[in-house]
Amino acid sequence: MRLRVEFTTEPFDLDEAPTHAVVAREVIQGAELDAVDVGPFGNTAEGGADEVLTAVDSLLRQALASGATRVSLQVNVIEEEIR
Protein backbone atom coordinates (compact mmCIF):
# COMPACT_ATOMS: atom_id res chain seq x y z
CA MET A 1 0.00 0.00 0.00
CA ARG A 2 1.19 3.52 -0.83
CA LEU A 3 0.25 6.58 1.19
CA ARG A 4 0.40 10.33 0.67
CA VAL A 5 0.75 12.62 3.67
CA GLU A 6 0.04 16.35 3.56
CA PHE A 7 0.83 18.44 6.63
CA THR A 8 1.31 21.89 8.08
CA THR A 9 2.50 23.02 11.49
CA GLU A 10 1.44 26.06 13.49
CA PRO A 11 1.87 28.75 14.66
CA PHE A 12 2.73 30.37 11.36
CA ASP A 13 5.39 33.02 10.95
CA LEU A 14 5.44 34.72 7.57
CA ASP A 15 8.84 36.36 8.13
CA GLU A 16 10.90 33.30 9.09
CA ALA A 17 10.21 29.58 9.26
CA PRO A 18 9.66 28.61 12.92
CA THR A 19 11.80 25.88 14.43
CA HIS A 20 8.92 23.39 14.49
CA ALA A 21 8.34 23.87 10.73
CA VAL A 22 12.02 23.38 9.94
CA VAL A 23 12.18 20.26 12.12
CA ALA A 24 9.05 18.78 10.50
CA ARG A 25 10.44 19.35 7.02
CA GLU A 26 13.79 17.82 7.97
CA VAL A 27 12.03 14.72 9.29
CA ILE A 28 10.15 14.26 6.01
CA GLN A 29 13.15 15.03 3.83
CA GLY A 30 15.28 12.58 5.81
CA ALA A 31 12.73 9.75 5.72
CA GLU A 32 12.78 6.99 3.15
CA LEU A 33 9.99 8.58 1.12
CA ASP A 34 9.64 9.65 -2.48
CA ALA A 35 7.85 12.54 -4.16
CA VAL A 36 8.64 14.90 -1.26
CA ASP A 37 7.44 18.47 -1.84
CA VAL A 38 8.00 21.07 0.89
CA GLY A 39 6.67 24.60 0.76
CA PRO A 40 5.85 27.58 2.97
CA PHE A 41 2.14 26.69 3.38
CA GLY A 42 2.08 22.93 3.08
CA ASN A 43 4.18 19.84 2.61
CA THR A 44 3.48 16.58 0.81
CA ALA A 45 5.26 13.24 0.63
CA GLU A 46 4.49 9.78 -0.70
CA GLY A 47 5.84 6.36 0.02
CA GLY A 48 5.13 2.90 1.30
CA ALA A 49 2.70 2.65 4.22
CA ASP A 50 5.32 1.65 6.80
CA GLU A 51 7.69 4.43 5.74
CA VAL A 52 4.98 7.11 5.76
CA LEU A 53 3.55 6.04 9.11
CA THR A 54 7.01 5.94 10.68
CA ALA A 55 7.76 9.41 9.31
CA VAL A 56 4.41 10.77 10.58
CA ASP A 57 5.11 9.44 14.07
CA SER A 58 8.51 11.11 14.10
CA LEU A 59 7.15 14.30 12.56
CA LEU A 60 4.44 14.64 15.23
CA ARG A 61 6.78 13.95 18.14
CA GLN A 62 9.57 16.23 16.95
CA ALA A 63 7.39 19.11 15.73
CA LEU A 64 5.45 19.22 19.01
CA ALA A 65 8.69 19.03 21.02
CA SER A 66 10.00 21.95 18.93
CA GLY A 67 7.13 24.30 19.72
CA ALA A 68 4.30 23.42 17.35
CA THR A 69 0.91 24.10 18.89
CA ARG A 70 -0.97 22.38 16.08
CA VAL A 71 -0.07 19.88 13.39
CA SER A 72 -2.67 19.42 10.69
CA LEU A 73 -2.25 16.38 8.54
CA GLN A 74 -4.08 14.25 6.08
CA VAL A 75 -3.10 10.76 5.03
CA ASN A 76 -4.53 9.24 1.85
CA VAL A 77 -4.18 5.83 0.29
CA ILE A 78 -3.03 6.27 -3.27
CA GLU A 79 -3.32 3.89 -6.18
CA GLU A 80 -0.15 2.14 -7.19
CA GLU A 81 0.73 2.16 -10.87
CA ILE A 82 0.16 -1.14 -12.61
CA ARG A 83 3.27 -2.16 -14.51
C-alpha positions as protocol buffer text, in pm:
chain_id: "A"
residue {
  index: 1
  type: MET
  ca { x: 0 y: 0 z: 0 }
}
residue {
  index: 2
  type: ARG
  ca { x: 119 y: 352 z: -83 }
}
residue {
  index: 3
  type: LEU
  ca { x: 25 y: 658 z: 119 }
}
residue {
  index: 4
  type: ARG
  ca { x: 40 y: 1033 z: 67 }
}
residue {
  index: 5
  type: VAL
  ca { x: 75 y: 1262 z: 367 }
}
residue {
  index: 6
  type: GLU
  ca { x: 4 y: 1635 z: 356 }
}
residue {
  index: 7
  type: PHE
  ca { x: 83 y: 1844 z: 663 }
}
residue {
  index: 8
  type: THR
  ca { x: 131 y: 2189 z: 808 }
}
residue {
  index: 9
  type: THR
  ca { x: 250 y: 2302 z: 1149 }
}
residue {
  index: 10
  type: GLU
  ca { x: 144 y: 2606 z: 1349 }
}
residue {
  index: 11
  type: PRO
  ca { x: 187 y: 2875 z: 1466 }
}
residue {
  index: 12
  type: PHE
  ca { x: 273 y: 3037 z: 1136 }
}
residue {
  index: 13
  type: ASP
  ca { x: 539 y: 3302 z: 1095 }
}
residue {
  index: 14
  type: LEU
  ca { x: 544 y: 3472 z: 757 }
}
residue {
  index: 15
  type: ASP
  ca { x: 884 y: 3636 z: 813 }
}
residue {
  index: 16
  type: GLU
  ca { x: 1090 y: 3330 z: 909 }
}
residue {
  index: 17
  type: ALA
  ca { x: 1021 y: 2958 z: 926 }
}
residue {
  index: 18
  type: PRO
  ca { x: 966 y: 2861 z: 1292 }
}
residue {
  index: 19
  type: THR
  ca { x: 1180 y: 2588 z: 1443 }
}
residue {
  index: 20
  type: HIS
  ca { x: 892 y: 2339 z: 1449 }
}
residue {
  index: 21
  type: ALA
  ca { x: 834 y: 2387 z: 1073 }
}
residue {
  index: 22
  type: VAL
  ca { x: 1202 y: 2338 z: 994 }
}
residue {
  index: 23
  type: VAL
  ca { x: 1218 y: 2026 z: 1212 }
}
residue {
  index: 24
  type: ALA
  ca { x: 905 y: 1878 z: 1050 }
}
residue {
  index: 25
  type: ARG
  ca { x: 1044 y: 1935 z: 702 }
}
residue {
  index: 26
  type: GLU
  ca { x: 1379 y: 1782 z: 797 }
}
residue {
  index: 27
  type: VAL
  ca { x: 1203 y: 1472 z: 929 }
}
residue {
  index: 28
  type: ILE
  ca { x: 1015 y: 1426 z: 601 }
}
residue {
  index: 29
  type: GLN
  ca { x: 1315 y: 1503 z: 383 }
}
residue {
  index: 30
  type: GLY
  ca { x: 1528 y: 1258 z: 581 }
}
residue {
  index: 31
  type: ALA
  ca { x: 1273 y: 975 z: 572 }
}
residue {
  index: 32
  type: GLU
  ca { x: 1278 y: 699 z: 315 }
}
residue {
  index: 33
  type: LEU
  ca { x: 999 y: 858 z: 112 }
}
residue {
  index: 34
  type: ASP
  ca { x: 964 y: 965 z: -248 }
}
residue {
  index: 35
  type: ALA
  ca { x: 785 y: 1254 z: -416 }
}
residue {
  index: 36
  type: VAL
  ca { x: 864 y: 1490 z: -126 }
}
residue {
  index: 37
  type: ASP
  ca { x: 744 y: 1847 z: -184 }
}
residue {
  index: 38
  type: VAL
  ca { x: 800 y: 2107 z: 89 }
}
residue {
  index: 39
  type: GLY
  ca { x: 667 y: 2460 z: 76 }
}
residue {
  index: 40
  type: PRO
  ca { x: 585 y: 2758 z: 297 }
}
residue {
  index: 41
  type: PHE
  ca { x: 214 y: 2669 z: 338 }
}
residue {
  index: 42
  type: GLY
  ca { x: 208 y: 2293 z: 308 }
}
residue {
  index: 43
  type: ASN
  ca { x: 418 y: 1984 z: 261 }
}
residue {
  index: 44
  type: THR
  ca { x: 348 y: 1658 z: 81 }
}
residue {
  index: 45
  type: ALA
  ca { x: 526 y: 1324 z: 63 }
}
residue {
  index: 46
  type: GLU
  ca { x: 449 y: 978 z: -70 }
}
residue {
  index: 47
  type: GLY
  ca { x: 584 y: 636 z: 2 }
}
residue {
  index: 48
  type: GLY
  ca { x: 513 y: 290 z: 130 }
}
residue {
  index: 49
  type: ALA
  ca { x: 270 y: 265 z: 422 }
}
residue {
  index: 50
  type: ASP
  ca { x: 532 y: 165 z: 680 }
}
residue {
  index: 51
  type: GLU
  ca { x: 769 y: 443 z: 574 }
}
residue {
  index: 52
  type: VAL
  ca { x: 498 y: 711 z: 576 }
}
residue {
  index: 53
  type: LEU
  ca { x: 355 y: 604 z: 911 }
}
residue {
  index: 54
  type: THR
  ca { x: 701 y: 594 z: 1068 }
}
residue {
  index: 55
  type: ALA
  ca { x: 776 y: 941 z: 931 }
}
residue {
  index: 56
  type: VAL
  ca { x: 441 y: 1077 z: 1058 }
}
residue {
  index: 57
  type: ASP
  ca { x: 511 y: 944 z: 1407 }
}
residue {
  index: 58
  type: SER
  ca { x: 851 y: 1111 z: 1410 }
}
residue {
  index: 59
  type: LEU
  ca { x: 715 y: 1430 z: 1256 }
}
residue {
  index: 60
  type: LEU
  ca { x: 444 y: 1464 z: 1523 }
}
residue {
  index: 61
  type: ARG
  ca { x: 678 y: 1395 z: 1814 }
}
residue {
  index: 62
  type: GLN
  ca { x: 957 y: 1623 z: 1695 }
}
residue {
  index: 63
  type: ALA
  ca { x: 739 y: 1911 z: 1573 }
}
residue {
  index: 64
  type: LEU
  ca { x: 545 y: 1922 z: 1901 }
}
residue {
  index: 65
  type: ALA
  ca { x: 869 y: 1903 z: 2102 }
}
residue {
  index: 66
  type: SER
  ca { x: 1000 y: 2195 z: 1893 }
}
residue {
  index: 67
  type: GLY
  ca { x: 713 y: 2430 z: 1972 }
}
residue {
  index: 68
  type: ALA
  ca { x: 430 y: 2342 z: 1735 }
}
residue {
  index: 69
  type: THR
  ca { x: 91 y: 2410 z: 1889 }
}
residue {
  index: 70
  type: ARG
  ca { x: -97 y: 2238 z: 1608 }
}
residue {
  index: 71
  type: VAL
  ca { x: -7 y: 1988 z: 1339 }
}
residue {
  index: 72
  type: SER
  ca { x: -267 y: 1942 z: 1069 }
}
residue {
  index: 73
  type: LEU
  ca { x: -225 y: 1638 z: 854 }
}
residue {
  index: 74
  type: GLN
  ca { x: -408 y: 1425 z: 608 }
}
residue {
  index: 75
  type: VAL
  ca { x: -310 y: 1076 z: 503 }
}
residue {
  index: 76
  type: ASN
  ca { x: -453 y: 924 z: 185 }
}
residue {
  index: 77
  type: VAL
  ca { x: -418 y: 583 z: 29 }
}
residue {
  index: 78
  type: ILE
  ca { x: -303 y: 627 z: -327 }
}
residue {
  index: 79
  type: GLU
  ca { x: -332 y: 389 z: -618 }
}
residue {
  index: 80
  type: GLU
  ca { x: -15 y: 214 z: -719 }
}
residue {
  index: 81
  type: GLU
  ca { x: 73 y: 216 z: -1087 }
}
residue {
  index: 82
  type: ILE
  ca { x: 16 y: -114 z: -1261 }
}
residue {
  index: 83
  type: ARG
  ca { x: 327 y: -216 z: -1451 }
}
